[in-house]
Structures are given as structure tokens and as C-alpha cells.
Amino acid sequence: MKQQQRDGGARAAVFAPVDNRARVEAVVRRLGDAIELGLLADGEQLPGESELAGRLGVSTVTLREALMALRQQGLVTTRRGRGGGSFVSLPEVPAEDRLRARLRGWSTEELRDLGDHWAALSGAAARLAADRTAPEDLDPLRRTVEELVRAEDAAARSRVYGRFHVELAAAAQSARLTREQVALQTEIGALLCLVLTDDAYREEVADRHRAVISAVQDGAHDSAGALAERCVRESTARLIAVRLAL
């Protein structure tokens, strides 16, 4: 029961069964993105191999191959002996080569479609939050914006950016929207490192997020939704531009 409570929300999406196709790659992507997004904490011990394989719906052989790949990427370390196991190792900056290789696997049409889905989720969340959320419930969003302003590197910025949209869905008081947003951020969140290196754009994103919060607080649901969608579409357009330049 204690483990189930600890693994609610974002963490539940991390450990849900992976797709049947290309399972090693799916496990590597799922856990790697969760680590880079900050859903799994630096130094955190992963469940044992048998338990983790069962929760992801893969064989222990598949899991071991995935953990080996994650070790090679510097995202997981393994300790032997008493107190040993596999532990999260959060890099200061995600390997740019890995992210660019990931981005090459997406066509511009797929990125645009993903951006449409993301905009729809965040827009709906903002509109619902404007109708349902009390002003004091917006404090987590405000703290996240200020954390974004202070974030020095692209890895931290992408994690905080993704967290804002997850918290916006949570402010909408919709468990389903929150789960969908978490799943989407583990899919695209790490790639945002490639567009958040620019300080000026970081400030622009922070201003857009503040505008969303203000509209939600004022109960202006149409404005809140439109602002959230615009923020997402701008980021998607930048990511597509990077993809075209590869």
C-alpha cells in the first residue's frame, strides 16, 4: 500500500507497462526521459529487477539490456553487494547527441501532431483550472515559474517547463488530464532541452506562463486556454525548426 501511494500520479506513468514493440528501446526511452524530466530523482534506487520488469511488463532479460544501455548513457549506475542495486544518475546536461538522435526519429508531421495534442491538453487544462481553481491553489505554478527563471542549464529548464504543464493539469482537478500530461512530457520533455538553451527564450516562456496563471486566477477560461495553447505551439515550432536543421 505504501509503495502504491508513493507511485501515484507522475510516477505511476513512469512504471506503467511499455509498448509491445521494440521493448528494450521503449524501456530505455521511458526511464531515460523520466530521469531527464526529473520524475525520478538523482540518486533514487530503482525497484529490483524482478519487480521493475513485472511492472513494465517486460522480461528480466529485456530489462537488463535496457539498464545496460542506460548505464552506457550515464543515466543509471549499478552497485553490487549489500545495499546494492540500480540507481538514478541525473546528468548535469543530457547528452545532446542522444537528444538529436531522438529528434531525428521524428518527422516534422509527427512533431506537429504531437504539438497539437499537447496544445489541446494544456488548453483544456487551463480552461478547466480557470473555472475550478482557487487562487491559493496556483502557488505551485508560481513557484515553478520562478524556478524556471533561476534555472541555468537547458536540462533543468526542460524539467521545470514540463512540470508547469503537469501542474496546470493538476490545477484543473482532472486526474486523467494530469496522467495524459505526464505521459506526454516523458515523451517530448527531454527534447525541449534543444530549444531552451537561449536565455531570452527562457524569459519569454516564463512570461507566457505568468500570463496563463493570471488568466486562470481571473477566471478568464478562454484567455487562459488560448495562452496555454500559444505557449505550446511556439515551443513546438522551435523544435520543428531544430529538426529541419539536422
N, C-alpha and C positions, 0 to 999 in steps of 0.2 A: 504493500500500500504506500509506504513512504517513497519507494522508487517511482511509483506511478505518479504521485503528486509532484515529485521533483522534475519529472519528464513531461509535464503538461505544456501546452502551448507550443512555443517555438521548438523546444527540444523534442517534442513528440514528432514533429515533421522531420527532424533530422534522422530519427531512428525508425521511421516507417519503412515497410518493405520497398525495395527498389524494383525498377522495371526489369522484366524478364530478359530483355535483350542486352547484350554486352555488359554482363553483370559486374565484371571486375572494374571496367571503366565507370559504370554507374556508381559503384561504391566509392571509388576514388573521387569522382566529381561531387557526390553527396557530402562526404566527410570533409574533403578539401575545401569546398565552398563554405561549409558550416564553420570550419576553423577560421577561414579568412574573413567571414562576415562577423565573427565574434560570438556565434551562437554556442560554440564550445570554447571554454576558457583556456587560456595559456596555462599549461601545467596540469590540466584536468586529466584524470585517469579514465580511459575508455572502459566500457564493460569488458569482461573477459571474452575470449574468442568465441566460446560456445554460445554464450548469451548474446553477444553482438551479432553473430552470424544468424542466430534464430530470429532476432528482432528485425534484421534487414532482409530476412527471407532468402539467404544465400547459404551455400555450403561453407564449411570451415576452410576448405582449400581455396575457394574463391576469396574469402575474407583475408586469408594470409597473403595471397597475391596482391590484393588491394593495399594491405598495410605495408607490404614491401615497397610498393610504388609510392605511397605517402611518405615512407621513411626516406626514399631517394629524393623526394621533393623537399625534405626538411620540415614536413608538417607534423610528423609523428616520430617519437623516439620510443625505443623499447628497452626496458630494463629486465634483467634476469634475476632469478633468486627471490628470496623473501621480500615481499613488498614490491615485487616487480610487476610488469605489465606494459601496456601501450599507453603513452601519454601524449597529450596535445602539445605541439611545439609551434607557437604562433610566430611566424617570421615578421621582422620589422617591416619589410616591404614584400608583398607577394612577388614571386618570380615573374618578371614582365614577359619573358619568353613563353612561360606556361600560359599566361593570360592571352597573349597574342595568338598562340596556337589554338586556344579555346575559341577565340573570336573568329579565326579562320574557318572554324567548323560551322559557323552560322552564315547563311546567306542574308543579303540585305532585306529580302522579303520576310524571312523568318524573324529578323530583328524588329522589323516594322510591326509584324503581327504580335510579337511579344510585347512591344511597346504599347500597342492598342489594348492588349489585355491588362497590362499594368495600369495604364491610364484609367481604364474602366473600373478597376478595383479601387484605386486611390480616389477617383472622383466620387464613386458611390460611398466610400468610407467617409469622405469629407462632408458630403451632404447629410448622411445619417448622423454624424457627430454633431453637426450644427443644430440638429433637431433634438438630440438626446443628451448631450454632454454638458455638465455643469462647469463653470469657469475653473474651479479648483482641480477638475479632472484633467485640465490641459497642462498642468505643471510638468509632467514627464516630457511632453512635446517641447516645452520651452527649454527645459534643461538639455534636451538633445540638440536643439538648435545652437545653444551656446557651446556645447561640446564640439559641434561641427566647426564653429568659428575658431576654436582653440586647436583643432586637430592639425598637426604639422605635416603628416605624410598621407599619401593617397590611400594607403591601406586603412588607416583609421578613419579617414573621411568617408570611404565607401561603406564601412561598417555602420557608421553613425547615420549616413544617408539612408541606408536600408532600414535601420532601426526606426527612423522617423516614420516611415510609411507603415511599418508594422504597428507602431504605437497609435498612428492615426486610425488604423482599422480597429484596434482595441478600444479607442475612444468612441467608435461607432457602436460599441457594445454588441458586436457581431462576432461570435466565435468562428463562424465559417469564413467570414471575410479575413479575419486575423490569420487563420490557418492557410488560406489561399495566399495571403501576402507573404507569410513566412516561406512557403514553398517557392514562390516566385523569386524572393530575394536570395535564396540559396542557389537559384538558377542563374540569375543575372547580376547579383550584388557584387561579386568579386570583379566582374568585368568593368564595373564603374570606376575602378582604380585608374583605368586608362583615360578617363575624361576628367578626373578630379585632381590632377596634378597642378592645374592652374589656380593660383590664389584668387584671381579676380572671379573666376567661375565659382569657386567655393563661396565667396561672399555673395554672389548672385543667387546661388541655391539657398543660402541662409536667409536672404531677404524674401525669397519666394515662400520658404517655409514659414517665416514670421507672418506673411500675408495670409497664408492658409489658416494659421492659428487665430489671427484677428477675425477673419470671416467666420470661423467656427464659433468663436466666443460671441460674436454679434448675432448669431443665429441666421446668418445670410447663407443659406444652404446652396443656392445656385452659384453664388460667387465663390464659395469655398470649394465646390466641386470643380468649377472651371479653373480655378487657380491651381488646384492639385493636379489636374489633368495637364495643364500647360507646363508645369514643372517637369512632369514625367516625359512629356513629348519632347521637350527641349533636350533632356538628357539622352533620350533615345536617338534623336537626330545627331547629337555629337558622337554617340557610339557608332552609328552607321557611318559617319564621316571617317572615323578611325578605321573601320572595317574596309572602306573603299580605298584607303591609303595603303593597306597592307600589300 
